[in-house]
């Protein structure tokens, strides 16, 4: 064992950070963060499985909905603040600051950079909800946004606009705040790439004590539980896809097999690192996604192209009414969808934000925010217009399974839409492959993030440590499915979403701390 003392400098003042790291068995871990995180993970999982998955799910669901119902305005206004904060930074003098200093160069090409941040941020979610969410809003499957009359042209426009509201500027602003803060303090102030570092202007040396430990521990728990939840639910969706396309029984053995395969491929990726693993798989992701959306758009050209203006107008016209939590007559819809989404994005922000920060050295603040907010939003407009527009058209014109039965099975909605299109089986096979590759990207990028946090903010965690966390994610998801099935996975999801409340406060404070740090930076005058 050895105790590391690392020196850093901020505002030309040198100071020492006691990392309290242990180097043993090929690991390099921050003792307090790793130990407490691992212990809490074990206690939480044992509680879910021993008490009874159904009872745990009921309790955590109750807690989740109590938080959503009691703090809805906090979530809604905070998300609005994050959007405004990011847009103000773009036009402010701080936009000229370059992450890493004036002479820093980007580590990755624009295409690879965008591919990685998009795949880690929400790529898999677009596969799951790209068809189901617009159809749900259009048909009133679970209430309708702004109480619009279901199954009308107005409902179609609002359905696409509301879907974009949940997947556009607001979630990417949440990610952007965390990513920019982490990148700035790591690359411009020389602090460890860890959540605690962002609060140095406020906490001072206490950042390296228990206040900082708590922030990092919460980040580890939210990241690991969020990834395990996605692996579990994603395995069920992929299994449904295999059953739909190939007729393979979508039971527990197939779901566990999918988790094992995805986890092993993620291990290979994390061993190879960002350059040789994550970047390659993210580029494959983008090529497959581009091929899928282009092909679908071509075979339904008139519908797809005609829907893009509808989506854009629906988003622009309704973004302010949908952002306002006051006096809403559709409160049940707002709680069930918008506040739920905001809590989920916020709970995922440590993971996605830290990964984006890791790959963003050399970008100016203006370039960074523009890319993180605008580019994914534009891509999502096209994606939701194509898939959501076709799905709504099928429902409106009674075409295929969606047209005759409506939204009956969320994981199968995309495959049911493909059935009514030319080359439907080919599209479904490509979609199943894309789902699996997106999950590999989420798992490997998440493992690298947890490695960094539990190593005290270091970027080069040892390979055994990377393997440990990648295997841990898969093991948690597999164990929960094996013992408790969907109830256990959904209990974990409810617990993850509940962490959105403390992280909302953390992100608001983060905005203040980032401005305090930027005020000390000598940015470019050009």
Buried (B, 14 or more C-beta within 10 A) or exposed (E): EEEBEBEBEBEEEEEEBEBBBBEEEEBBBBBBBBBBBBEBBEEBBEBBBEEBBBEBBBBBBEBBBEBBEEBBEBBBBBBBBBBEBBBEBBEBEBBBBBBBEEEBEBBBEEEBBBBBBBBBBBBBBBBBBBBBBBBBBBBBBEBBBBEBEBBEEEBBBBBBBBBBBBBBBBBBBBBBBBBBBBBBBBBBBBBBBBBBBBBBBBBEEEBBEEEBBBBBBBBBBBBBBBBBBBBBBBBBBBBBBBBBBEEBEBEBEBBBBBBBBBBBBBBBBBBBBBEEBBBBBBBBBBEBBEEBBEBBBEBBEEBBEEBBEBBBEBBEEBBEBBBBBEEBEBBEBBBBBBBBBBBBBBBBBBBBBBBBBBBBBBBBBBBBBBBBBBBBBEBBBBBBBBBBBBBBBBBBEEBBBBBEEBBEEBBBBBBBBBBBBEEBEEBBBBBBBBBBBBBBBBBBBBBBBBBBBBBBBBBEBBBEBBBBBBBBBBBBBBBBBBBBBBBBBBBBBBBBBBBBBBBBEBBBBBBEBBBEBBEEBEBEEE
